[in-house]
Amino acid sequence: MKPKNVVEYIRPEIRETGDGSFTLYIADIHETYHSHHGAFQESVHVFVEAGLRHLLSQGLQKISVFELGFGTGLNAFLASVFAQRNSVEVEFHSIEKFPVHTDVLGKLNYESLVEDDYLKKFFDAIIKAPWDKWSTITPLFSLRKEWGDFFEFQPELNAYDLLFFDAFGFRAQSELWQKSIFEKSFDLLKPGGVLVTYAAKGVVRRTMEEVGFSVERLPGAPGKREMLRATKPNQQGG
């Protein structure tokens, strides 16, 4: 049995997507980490615009994010860029059972897709940040990458403003789209907290509603008709 603090890495295949940004492909489950229509534009649409910007528009100046699946680090990178560009503090906590090796992540082209040279440096800092501890990437962005299984994760209740639900698709990883997972997601969000995901399956929406979320169908990223944004009612039930 390996020590708990030894992180085992995987090395998926790098593929280019429709917007010129790269994603990763795992042959064993025939699944990519992002939409083949465009990795970068999908993450911006779903997690930045429908998530971070939505909360910023509600007046939050400090946003705590929990991400299910660190993956390529793209969502964390975009969150750090968002924090810098909007002068909002973001605390980003991500859990990942199967981390990708840093050598592979270093070959992705995400930093080339932002114009500011200062912002480009964030991606390298994020993928090289240590696991299982908080790191200050910038004065506005702190990161904790946690190596672990969401099924075993014991979250602090009512702790996060925003949840990036970025698991592999229902076909490939149906166990991560079950009621117990959304119950745990509901519990870790603050009242008024928001979950965003690229998914739009009816069964997913109904399961979210069953555990107590108020769910909106929103226009999807390019190549997808819809996505979902789920809000945990506030303490007054609004």
C-alpha positions in Angstrom: 0.0 0.0 0.0 1.4 3.4 -1.0 1.8 6.2 1.5 -1.2 8.5 1.4 0.9 11.5 0.3 2.2 9.8 -2.9 0.4 11.2 -5.9 0.0 8.8 -8.8 -0.1 10.5 -12.2 -1.6 9.6 -15.5 -0.5 10.6 -19.0 -3.5 11.0 -21.4 -3.2 11.8 -25.1 -3.2 15.5 -26.1 -5.7 16.5 -28.8 -6.6 19.8 -30.4 -10.2 21.0 -30.2 -12.2 23.2 -32.5 -11.1 26.6 -31.1 -7.4 25.7 -31.3 -7.0 24.9 -27.6 -5.9 21.5 -26.4 -7.7 18.9 -24.4 -6.8 15.4 -23.2 -8.2 12.0 -24.3 -8.4 8.8 -22.2 -8.7 5.9 -24.5 -9.8 3.4 -21.8 -13.1 5.3 -21.5 -13.2 7.0 -24.9 -13.6 10.4 -23.2 -12.0 13.8 -23.6 -11.6 16.3 -20.7 -13.4 19.0 -22.7 -15.7 19.5 -25.6 -14.1 18.7 -29.0 -15.8 21.9 -30.3 -13.4 24.0 -28.1 -11.9 23.4 -24.7 -11.1 27.0 -23.9 -14.4 28.5 -25.0 -16.4 25.8 -23.2 -14.7 26.5 -19.9 -15.1 30.3 -20.3 -18.8 29.9 -21.2 -19.8 27.4 -18.5 -17.5 28.1 -15.5 -16.4 31.8 -15.9 -19.5 33.5 -17.5 -22.3 31.3 -16.0 -20.5 30.9 -12.7 -17.9 33.5 -11.6 -19.4 36.4 -13.5 -22.9 35.5 -12.4 -21.8 35.7 -8.7 -19.8 38.9 -9.3 -22.9 40.5 -10.8 -24.7 39.7 -7.5 -22.1 41.8 -5.7 -19.7 39.2 -4.4 -16.1 40.5 -4.1 -14.7 37.3 -2.6 -15.7 34.0 -4.1 -14.9 30.5 -2.8 -14.9 27.9 -5.5 -15.0 24.1 -5.2 -14.1 22.1 -8.3 -15.0 18.5 -8.8 -12.1 17.3 -11.1 -8.9 19.4 -11.4 -8.2 17.8 -14.8 -6.0 19.9 -17.0 -6.0 22.9 -14.7 -7.9 25.0 -17.3 -10.7 26.0 -15.0 -8.3 27.0 -12.2 -6.3 29.0 -14.7 -9.4 30.8 -16.1 -10.5 31.6 -12.5 -7.1 33.1 -11.7 -7.3 35.3 -14.8 -10.9 36.3 -13.9 -9.8 37.3 -10.4 -7.0 39.4 -11.7 -9.0 41.1 -14.4 -12.0 41.9 -12.2 -10.1 42.6 -8.9 -12.1 40.0 -7.1 -10.6 37.5 -4.6 -11.0 33.9 -5.5 -10.2 30.9 -3.2 -10.1 27.8 -5.4 -10.3 24.3 -3.9 -10.1 21.4 -6.4 -10.3 17.6 -5.8 -8.8 15.1 -8.3 -8.6 11.3 -8.0 -6.4 10.8 -11.1 -4.0 13.8 -11.5 -2.4 14.3 -14.9 1.4 14.4 -14.9 2.8 18.0 -14.9 4.9 17.2 -18.0 1.7 16.6 -19.9 -0.1 19.7 -18.6 3.0 21.7 -19.5 2.4 20.9 -23.1 -1.1 22.3 -23.2 -1.5 25.7 -24.8 -3.8 27.6 -22.5 -1.5 30.3 -21.5 -1.0 31.3 -25.2 -4.7 32.0 -25.4 -4.6 35.0 -23.1 -2.9 38.2 -24.2 -1.3 39.6 -21.1 2.2 38.1 -20.4 1.7 38.5 -16.7 -1.5 36.4 -16.8 0.2 33.7 -18.9 2.5 32.9 -16.0 -0.5 31.8 -13.8 -0.9 28.5 -15.6 2.6 27.3 -15.0 2.3 28.3 -11.3 -1.0 26.5 -11.0 0.1 23.2 -12.5 3.3 23.2 -10.5 1.6 24.1 -7.2 2.0 21.3 -4.5 -0.9 19.0 -3.7 -2.8 18.9 -0.5 -1.9 22.4 0.7 -3.0 26.0 0.0 -0.8 28.0 -2.4 -1.0 31.7 -3.0 -0.7 32.0 -6.8 -1.4 35.8 -6.8 -2.6 38.2 -4.1 -6.1 37.6 -5.5 -6.0 33.9 -6.2 -5.3 31.1 -3.8 -5.4 27.4 -4.7 -5.6 24.0 -3.0 -5.3 21.0 -5.2 -6.4 17.9 -3.2 -5.6 14.4 -4.3 -8.5 12.3 -3.4 -11.9 10.7 -4.2 -15.0 12.9 -3.9 -16.9 9.9 -2.6 -14.6 9.8 0.4 -14.2 13.6 0.7 -15.7 15.1 3.9 -16.5 18.7 3.0 -17.1 21.6 5.4 -20.8 22.3 5.2 -22.1 25.6 3.7 -18.5 26.6 2.8 -18.5 27.5 -0.9 -20.1 30.1 -3.1 -19.6 28.2 -6.3 -19.2 24.6 -7.5 -17.6 23.8 -10.8 -19.1 20.4 -11.6 -16.7 19.2 -14.2 -16.8 15.4 -14.0 -16.5 13.2 -17.1 -19.8 12.7 -18.9 -22.7 10.6 -17.8 -21.9 7.8 -20.2 -18.3 7.5 -19.0 -18.7 8.1 -15.3 -22.4 7.7 -14.4 -21.5 7.2 -10.7 -20.6 10.8 -10.4 -24.0 12.0 -11.6 -26.1 10.2 -8.9 -28.2 11.6 -6.2 -25.7 11.1 -3.4 -23.1 13.2 -5.3 -25.6 16.0 -5.7 -26.6 15.8 -2.1 -23.0 16.3 -1.1 -22.7 19.1 -3.6 -25.8 20.8 -2.1 -24.4 20.5 1.4 -21.0 22.0 0.7 -22.5 25.1 -0.9 -23.5 28.2 1.1 -27.2 29.2 1.0 -27.5 31.0 -2.3 -24.5 29.1 -3.7 -24.4 28.0 -7.3 -23.4 24.8 -9.1 -22.5 25.1 -12.8 -22.0 22.2 -15.3 -21.7 21.7 -19.0 -24.3 18.9 -18.7 -28.0 19.3 -19.6 -29.4 15.8 -19.4 -33.0 15.7 -18.1 -32.1 13.0 -15.5 -29.3 15.2 -14.2 -31.6 18.2 -13.9 -34.3 16.2 -12.2 -31.8 14.7 -9.7 -30.5 18.2 -8.8 -34.1 19.4 -8.2 -34.8 16.3 -6.1 -32.0 17.2 -3.7 -33.2 20.8 -3.3 -31.6 22.9 -6.1 -33.4 25.4 -8.2 -32.2 24.6 -11.7 -31.9 26.8 -14.8 -31.4 25.7 -18.3 -29.0 28.1 -20.0 -27.6 28.3 -23.6 -24.7 25.8 -23.9 -21.2 26.4 -25.1 -20.6 26.3 -28.8 -21.6 22.9 -30.1 -24.0 22.2 -27.2 -27.6 23.4 -27.0 -27.9 23.8 -23.2 -26.1 23.7 -19.9 -27.3 23.8 -16.3 -26.9 26.2 -13.4 -28.3 25.1 -10.1 -28.8 27.4 -7.0 -29.1 26.3 -3.4 -32.0 28.3 -1.9 -31.1 30.8 0.8 -32.0 30.2 4.4 -35.3 31.9 4.0 -36.2 29.5 1.3 -36.0 32.1 -1.5 
